[in-house]
Amino acid sequence: MENIANNLQALQNRILTCEQAYGRHPGSVKILAVSKTRTVEEILRASESGQMHFGENYLQEAEQKMAQLPNPALIWHYIGPIQSNKTRDIAADFSWVHSIDRIKIAQRLNDARPANLPPLNICIQLNISSESTKSGINPDSLVDFVNKLSEMPRLKLRGLMAMPKPEFDFNRQRQPFRQMRCYFDQLNDTGHDLDTLSMGTTNDMEAAIAEGATIVRIGTAIFGPRSVKR
Ligand SMILES: *Cc1c(COP(=O)(O)O)cnc(C)c1O
């Protein structure tokens, strides 16, 4: 197994260096540890180093891990595609959903969020590199989408999420993240109160932080390369 404690320490240093380089407040960028395909043991190791936020893409896999990790301090984020027959369980098991891109799904999550839990924190996923295969809404429909969400009291809109297509050049990586920041600022300038830009993975987190990411979603840099590609 990778040395997860060391990896997390190195990642925190990388983030701090980046916050300083781009004039971000130290501590303003949080790590979401993406634990898809990882074992309960690996999640446990990360949590022993103080990592409490975990992101999962597949409901069944996540539920199996949650059952074996009954630590109530762990905070689970759903970051994968959402099928409508999974909304009831997602609404009950997770504190956050980053991958909202359909109103019908949002409505089902709102309706299913258990009354004893606080509103579900959500991010709207934007299709920022206009790839037809990728999930996320077209940014042109963002304002309309946000207005519809405002009628769902059991969802709390925290911000925006994106997974741009992979680029290797730093300046090219920054472009979609800069657009995200513009949409985020526009919403806040028109009376909304968003605090979350969920963007940046192992390969492009520096560019995302430079453009204002508040949550970076990191798998590989914490747990090592995934053997299963998904
Ligand atoms: C897998 C995944 C990540 C993490 O990617 P790494 O390259 O392993 O850091 C982040 N976000 C989403 C939506 C993912 O599916």
The ligand as an SDF file (V2000), in Angstrom:
LIG
                    3D

 15 15  0  0  0  0  0  0  0  0999 V2000
  -11.6840   10.0540  -10.2050 C   0  0  0  0  0  0  0  0  0  0  0  0
  -12.1740   11.4410  -10.0360 C   0  0  0  0  0  0  0  0  0  0  0  0
  -11.3540   12.4330   -9.4690 C   0  0  0  0  0  0  0  0  0  0  0  0
   -9.9140   12.1930   -8.9890 C   0  0  0  0  0  0  0  0  0  0  0  0
   -9.0220   12.0220  -10.0120 O   0  0  0  0  0  0  0  0  0  0  0  0
   -7.4350   11.8060   -9.7170 P   0  0  0  0  0  0  0  0  0  0  0  0
   -6.8260   12.0330  -11.0400 O   0  0  0  0  0  0  0  0  0  0  0  0
   -7.2660   10.4120   -9.2240 O   0  0  0  0  0  0  0  0  0  0  0  0
   -7.0100   12.8070   -8.7130 O   0  0  0  0  0  0  0  0  0  0  0  0
  -11.9060   13.6900   -9.2920 C   0  0  0  0  0  0  0  0  0  0  0  0
  -13.1810   13.9790   -9.6750 N   0  0  0  0  0  0  0  0  0  0  0  0
  -13.9840   13.0610  -10.2210 C   0  0  0  0  0  0  0  0  0  0  0  0
  -15.3680   13.4380  -10.6150 C   0  0  0  0  0  0  0  0  0  0  0  0
  -13.5100   11.7700  -10.4250 C   0  0  0  0  0  0  0  0  0  0  0  0
  -14.3320   10.8650  -10.9910 O   0  0  0  0  0  0  0  0  0  0  0  0
  1  2  1  0
  2  3  1  0
  2 14  2  0
  3  4  1  0
  3 10  2  0
  4  5  1  0
  5  6  1  0
  6  7  2  0
  6  8  1  0
  6  9  1  0
 10 11  1  0
 11 12  2  0
 12 13  1  0
 12 14  1  0
 14 15  1  0
M  END
$$$$
